[in-house]
Amino acid sequence: MAQFDFYPNPHPESRHFVPYVLDVQSALIDQLGTRLVMPMSRVGVQQARLPISLCPVLEVAGEPLALMPHLAAPVTVQRLKTPAGSLAHCAADIIAAMDAVLSGF
């Protein structure tokens, strides 16, 4: 599993609104049975009230999705199947979003 890979949402009941989750966990702790993931949501993409530094909009398969770092949560490795792609090229935006959660910047 690689940091910044994204996966189909393992929770079918919310998949319509959150089609993917983004693995943000460092490879330094790959031995854990869980991965820290952030939801990538269709909800909020058109809402100007979400600070872009907190919830950047990233494009996946031609669709804009809002990253929701304030909703990051652990998911067991077994629930994340095959990655749908990578957002490693957006690492700076992803890290800045997590930093916004932690420090308010």
Backbone as JSON Lines, residues from 0, in Angstrom:
{"i":0,"aa":"M","n":[0.85,-1.17,0.0],"ca":[0.0,0.0,0.0],"c":[0.9,1.24,0.0]}
{"i":1,"aa":"A","n":[0.53,2.19,-0.81],"ca":[1.36,3.39,-0.93],"c":[0.61,4.63,-0.46]}
{"i":2,"aa":"Q","n":[1.36,5.49,0.22],"ca":[0.79,6.76,0.63],"c":[0.3,7.51,-0.6]}
{"i":3,"aa":"F","n":[-0.88,8.1,-0.48],"ca":[-1.56,8.89,-1.49],"c":[-2.22,8.06,-2.6]}
{"i":4,"aa":"D","n":[-2.27,6.74,-2.42],"ca":[-3.14,5.93,-3.28],"c":[-4.57,6.14,-2.82]}
{"i":5,"aa":"F","n":[-5.51,6.08,-3.75],"ca":[-6.91,6.17,-3.34],"c":[-7.63,4.89,-3.74]}
{"i":6,"aa":"Y","n":[-8.66,4.58,-2.96],"ca":[-9.39,3.31,-3.06],"c":[-10.89,3.58,-3.13]}
{"i":7,"aa":"P","n":[-11.64,2.67,-3.75],"ca":[-13.09,2.78,-3.65],"c":[-13.5,2.77,-2.18]}
{"i":8,"aa":"N","n":[-14.45,3.58,-1.85],"ca":[-14.94,3.66,-0.48],"c":[-15.4,2.27,-0.02]}
{"i":9,"aa":"P","n":[-14.84,1.75,1.07],"ca":[-15.23,0.42,1.53],"c":[-16.59,0.37,2.21]}
{"i":10,"aa":"H","n":[-17.26,1.51,2.38],"ca":[-18.58,1.57,3.02],"c":[-19.64,1.82,1.94]}
{"i":11,"aa":"P","n":[-20.31,0.77,1.47],"ca":[-21.26,0.91,0.36],"c":[-22.37,1.94,0.62]}
{"i":12,"aa":"E","n":[-22.78,2.09,1.88],"ca":[-23.89,3.0,2.19],"c":[-23.54,4.47,1.96]}
{"i":13,"aa":"S","n":[-22.28,4.82,1.92],"ca":[-21.89,6.22,1.69],"c":[-21.15,6.42,0.37]}
{"i":14,"aa":"R","n":[-21.03,5.38,-0.42],"ca":[-20.23,5.44,-1.64],"c":[-20.76,6.45,-2.66]}
{"i":15,"aa":"H","n":[-22.07,6.7,-2.67],"ca":[-22.61,7.66,-3.63],"c":[-22.05,9.06,-3.38]}
{"i":16,"aa":"F","n":[-21.91,9.43,-2.1],"ca":[-21.42,10.76,-1.74],"c":[-19.91,10.8,-1.6]}
{"i":17,"aa":"V","n":[-19.32,9.68,-1.2],"ca":[-17.88,9.58,-0.99],"c":[-17.38,8.38,-1.79]}
{"i":18,"aa":"P","n":[-17.09,8.58,-3.08],"ca":[-16.73,7.44,-3.91],"c":[-15.36,6.83,-3.59]}
{"i":19,"aa":"Y","n":[-14.45,7.64,-3.02],"ca":[-13.09,7.16,-2.75],"c":[-12.62,7.61,-1.37]}
{"i":20,"aa":"V","n":[-11.64,6.88,-0.86],"ca":[-10.89,7.31,0.32],"c":[-9.42,7.34,-0.06]}
{"i":21,"aa":"L","n":[-8.7,8.3,0.51],"ca":[-7.3,8.52,0.18],"c":[-6.42,8.05,1.34]}
{"i":22,"aa":"D","n":[-5.5,7.18,1.07],"ca":[-4.54,6.68,2.06],"c":[-3.49,7.76,2.28]}
{"i":23,"aa":"V","n":[-3.42,8.27,3.52],"ca":[-2.45,9.32,3.81],"c":[-1.37,8.85,4.79]}
{"i":24,"aa":"Q","n":[-1.39,7.59,5.14],"ca":[-0.47,7.06,6.14],"c":[0.93,6.87,5.57]}
{"i":25,"aa":"S","n":[1.91,7.22,6.36],"ca":[3.31,7.06,5.97],"c":[3.68,5.59,5.88]}
{"i":26,"aa":"A","n":[4.56,5.28,4.96],"ca":[5.05,3.91,4.81],"c":[5.88,3.47,6.01]}
{"i":27,"aa":"L","n":[6.28,4.4,6.86],"ca":[7.05,4.05,8.05],"c":[6.28,3.12,9.0]}
{"i":28,"aa":"I","n":[4.96,3.16,8.9],"ca":[4.15,2.3,9.77],"c":[3.25,1.37,8.97]}
{"i":29,"aa":"D","n":[3.8,0.84,7.89],"ca":[3.08,-0.13,7.06],"c":[2.71,-1.4,7.79]}
{"i":30,"aa":"Q","n":[3.43,-1.74,8.84],"ca":[3.18,-3.01,9.53],"c":[1.87,-3.0,10.33]}
{"i":31,"aa":"L","n":[1.25,-1.85,10.51],"ca":[-0.03,-1.79,11.21],"c":[-1.13,-2.43,10.37]}
{"i":32,"aa":"G","n":[-2.15,-2.89,11.02],"ca":[-3.28,-3.51,10.33],"c":[-4.32,-2.51,9.86]}
{"i":33,"aa":"T","n":[-4.04,-1.22,10.05],"ca":[-4.95,-0.18,9.62],"c":[-4.21,0.85,8.79]}
{"i":34,"aa":"R","n":[-4.97,1.62,8.04],"ca":[-4.43,2.74,7.27],"c":[-5.28,3.97,7.6]}
{"i":35,"aa":"L","n":[-4.65,5.13,7.72],"ca":[-5.37,6.37,7.94],"c":[-5.82,6.88,6.58]}
{"i":36,"aa":"V","n":[-7.12,7.05,6.41],"ca":[-7.67,7.5,5.13],"c":[-8.51,8.75,5.32]}
{"i":37,"aa":"M","n":[-8.58,9.55,4.25],"ca":[-9.44,10.73,4.21],"c":[-10.51,10.51,3.17]}
{"i":38,"aa":"P","n":[-11.75,10.86,3.48],"ca":[-12.81,10.76,2.48],"c":[-12.59,11.77,1.35]}
{"i":39,"aa":"M","n":[-12.99,11.37,0.16],"ca":[-12.98,12.25,-1.0],"c":[-14.44,12.37,-1.44]}
{"i":40,"aa":"S","n":[-15.03,13.54,-1.21],"ca":[-16.47,13.71,-1.25],"c":[-16.97,14.52,-2.45]}
{"i":41,"aa":"R","n":[-18.13,14.09,-2.95],"ca":[-18.84,14.88,-3.95],"c":[-19.56,16.04,-3.26]}
{"i":42,"aa":"V","n":[-19.95,15.84,-2.01],"ca":[-20.64,16.85,-1.24],"c":[-19.63,17.91,-0.84]}
{"i":43,"aa":"G","n":[-19.95,19.15,-1.06],"ca":[-19.07,20.24,-0.67],"c":[-18.24,20.8,-1.8]}
{"i":44,"aa":"V","n":[-18.19,20.12,-2.92],"ca":[-17.36,20.6,-4.03],"c":[-17.84,21.96,-4.52]}
{"i":45,"aa":"Q","n":[-19.13,22.17,-4.56],"ca":[-19.69,23.43,-5.05],"c":[-19.97,24.44,-3.95]}
{"i":46,"aa":"Q","n":[-19.62,24.12,-2.72],"ca":[-19.92,25.01,-1.59],"c":[-18.73,25.9,-1.29]}
{"i":47,"aa":"A","n":[-18.91,27.18,-1.45],"ca":[-17.82,28.14,-1.24],"c":[-17.41,28.25,0.23]}
{"i":48,"aa":"R","n":[-18.25,27.78,1.16],"ca":[-17.93,27.96,2.57],"c":[-16.83,27.03,3.08]}
{"i":49,"aa":"L","n":[-16.46,26.03,2.3],"ca":[-15.36,25.15,2.7],"c":[-14.04,25.83,2.35]}
{"i":50,"aa":"P","n":[-13.18,26.05,3.35],"ca":[-11.88,26.66,3.03],"c":[-11.06,25.75,2.12]}
{"i":51,"aa":"I","n":[-10.57,26.28,1.03],"ca":[-9.84,25.47,0.05],"c":[-8.55,24.93,0.65]}
{"i":52,"aa":"S","n":[-7.97,25.63,1.63],"ca":[-6.76,25.11,2.26],"c":[-7.06,23.88,3.11]}
{"i":53,"aa":"L","n":[-8.28,23.8,3.65],"ca":[-8.68,22.65,4.45],"c":[-9.22,21.53,3.56]}
{"i":54,"aa":"C","n":[-10.02,21.89,2.59],"ca":[-10.71,20.9,1.74],"c":[-10.4,21.15,0.27]}
{"i":55,"aa":"P","n":[-9.17,20.87,-0.16],"ca":[-8.85,21.1,-1.57],"c":[-9.68,20.2,-2.48]}
{"i":56,"aa":"V","n":[-9.99,20.71,-3.63],"ca":[-10.72,19.93,-4.63],"c":[-9.69,19.28,-5.53]}
{"i":57,"aa":"L","n":[-9.74,17.96,-5.59],"ca":[-8.81,17.18,-6.41],"c":[-9.61,16.45,-7.47]}
{"i":58,"aa":"E","n":[-9.06,16.31,-8.65],"ca":[-9.76,15.65,-9.74],"c":[-9.38,14.18,-9.81]}
{"i":59,"aa":"V","n":[-10.42,13.34,-9.84],"ca":[-10.23,11.89,-9.96],"c":[-11.13,11.41,-11.1]}
{"i":60,"aa":"A","n":[-10.53,10.82,-12.11],"ca":[-11.27,10.32,-13.28],"c":[-12.18,11.4,-13.86]}
{"i":61,"aa":"G","n":[-11.68,12.63,-13.93],"ca":[-12.44,13.72,-14.51],"c":[-13.49,14.33,-13.6]}
{"i":62,"aa":"E","n":[-13.59,13.85,-12.37],"ca":[-14.6,14.35,-11.43],"c":[-13.93,15.11,-10.29]}
{"i":63,"aa":"P","n":[-14.39,16.34,-10.01],"ca":[-13.84,17.06,-8.87],"c":[-14.4,16.49,-7.56]}
{"i":64,"aa":"L","n":[-13.49,16.2,-6.63],"ca":[-13.88,15.67,-5.33],"c":[-13.18,16.48,-4.25]}
{"i":65,"aa":"A","n":[-13.91,16.81,-3.19],"ca":[-13.34,17.57,-2.08],"c":[-12.71,16.61,-1.09]}
{"i":66,"aa":"L","n":[-11.47,16.87,-0.76],"ca":[-10.77,16.1,0.26],"c":[-11.26,16.58,1.62]}
{"i":67,"aa":"M","n":[-11.56,15.64,2.51],"ca":[-12.11,15.97,3.83],"c":[-11.17,15.5,4.94]}
{"i":68,"aa":"P","n":[-10.04,16.19,5.15],"ca":[-9.07,15.73,6.13],"c":[-9.59,15.75,7.56]}
{"i":69,"aa":"H","n":[-10.54,16.62,7.86],"ca":[-11.11,16.69,9.21],"c":[-11.95,15.45,9.54]}
{"i":70,"aa":"L","n":[-12.21,14.62,8.54],"ca":[-12.95,13.37,8.75],"c":[-12.07,12.14,8.59]}
{"i":71,"aa":"A","n":[-10.75,12.33,8.63],"ca":[-9.82,11.2,8.5],"c":[-10.09,10.17,9.59]}
{"i":72,"aa":"A","n":[-9.94,8.9,9.21],"ca":[-10.21,7.81,10.15],"c":[-9.42,6.57,9.73]}
{"i":73,"aa":"P","n":[-9.17,5.68,10.68],"ca":[-8.48,4.43,10.32],"c":[-9.45,3.45,9.67]}
{"i":74,"aa":"V","n":[-8.92,2.7,8.71],"ca":[-9.67,1.63,8.05],"c":[-8.76,0.41,8.04]}
{"i":75,"aa":"T","n":[-9.33,-0.76,8.31],"ca":[-8.5,-1.96,8.28],"c":[-7.99,-2.21,6.86]}
{"i":76,"aa":"V","n":[-6.79,-2.72,6.79],"ca":[-6.15,-2.98,5.5],"c":[-7.01,-3.9,4.64]}
{"i":77,"aa":"Q","n":[-7.66,-4.87,5.25],"ca":[-8.48,-5.83,4.5],"c":[-9.64,-5.16,3.77]}
{"i":78,"aa":"R","n":[-10.11,-4.02,4.25],"ca":[-11.25,-3.33,3.62],"c":[-10.83,-2.53,2.39]}
{"i":79,"aa":"L","n":[-9.54,-2.25,2.28],"ca":[-9.03,-1.52,1.12],"c":[-8.52,-2.56,0.13]}
{"i":80,"aa":"K","n":[-9.17,-2.66,-0.97],"ca":[-8.82,-3.69,-1.96],"c":[-7.72,-3.17,-2.89]}
{"i":81,"aa":"T","n":[-8.02,-3.08,-4.14],"ca":[-7.06,-2.63,-5.16],"c":[-7.15,-1.11,-5.3]}
{"i":82,"aa":"P","n":[-6.01,-0.41,-5.28],"ca":[-6.07,1.04,-5.46],"c":[-6.64,1.41,-6.83]}
{"i":83,"aa":"A","n":[-7.42,2.49,-6.84],"ca":[-8.0,2.99,-8.08],"c":[-7.06,3.96,-8.77]}
{"i":84,"aa":"G","n":[-6.04,4.43,-8.04],"ca":[-5.09,5.36,-8.61],"c":[-4.25,5.99,-7.52]}
{"i":85,"aa":"S","n":[-3.48,6.99,-7.92],"ca":[-2.59,7.68,-6.99],"c":[-2.76,9.19,-7.15]}
{"i":86,"aa":"L","n":[-2.67,9.89,-6.03],"ca":[-2.66,11.34,-6.04],"c":[-1.33,11.86,-5.49]}
{"i":87,"aa":"A","n":[-0.28,11.08,-5.67],"ca":[1.04,11.49,-5.19],"c":[1.47,12.83,-5.79]}
{"i":88,"aa":"H","n":[1.0,13.12,-6.99],"ca":[1.34,14.4,-7.61],"c":[0.67,15.59,-6.89]}
{"i":89,"aa":"C","n":[-0.27,15.32,-5.99],"ca":[-0.96,16.35,-5.21],"c":[-0.49,16.35,-3.75]}
{"i":90,"aa":"A","n":[0.64,15.72,-3.48],"ca":[1.12,15.55,-2.1],"c":[1.18,16.87,-1.33]}
{"i":91,"aa":"A","n":[1.64,17.92,-1.94],"ca":[1.76,19.2,-1.24],"c":[0.4,19.7,-0.78]}
{"i":92,"aa":"D","n":[-0.63,19.6,-1.62],"ca":[-1.98,20.04,-1.25],"c":[-2.57,19.15,-0.15]}
{"i":93,"aa":"I","n":[-2.31,17.86,-0.23],"ca":[-2.84,16.91,0.75],"c":[-2.2,17.16,2.12]}
{"i":94,"aa":"I","n":[-0.9,17.33,2.14],"ca":[-0.19,17.58,3.39],"c":[-0.61,18.94,3.98]}
{"i":95,"aa":"A","n":[-0.8,19.93,3.13],"ca":[-1.25,21.24,3.6],"c":[-2.64,21.15,4.21]}
{"i":96,"aa":"A","n":[-3.5,20.31,3.64],"ca":[-4.84,20.14,4.19],"c":[-4.79,19.5,5.57]}
{"i":97,"aa":"M","n":[-3.94,18.5,5.73],"ca":[-3.78,17.87,7.05],"c":[-3.19,18.87,8.04]}
{"i":98,"aa":"D","n":[-2.26,19.68,7.57],"ca":[-1.68,20.69,8.43],"c":[-2.75,21.71,8.86]}
{"i":99,"aa":"A","n":[-3.69,22.03,7.97],"ca":[-4.77,22.95,8.32],"c":[-5.62,22.38,9.46]}
{"i":100,"aa":"V","n":[-5.81,21.07,9.47],"ca":[-6.55,20.42,10.55],"c":[-5.77,20.54,11.86]}
{"i":101,"aa":"L","n":[-4.47,20.3,11.79],"ca":[-3.65,20.26,13.0],"c":[-3.28,21.63,13.54]}
{"i":102,"aa":"S","n":[-2.99,22.57,12.65],"ca":[-2.48,23.87,13.11],"c":[-3.38,25.06,12.78]}
{"i":103,"aa":"G","n":[-4.38,24.84,11.95],"ca":[-5.26,25.94,11.58],"c":[-4.75,26.82,10.47]}
{"i":104,"aa":"F","n":[-3.65,26.43,9.87],"ca":[-3.09,27.23,8.77],"c":[-3.46,26.64,7.43]}
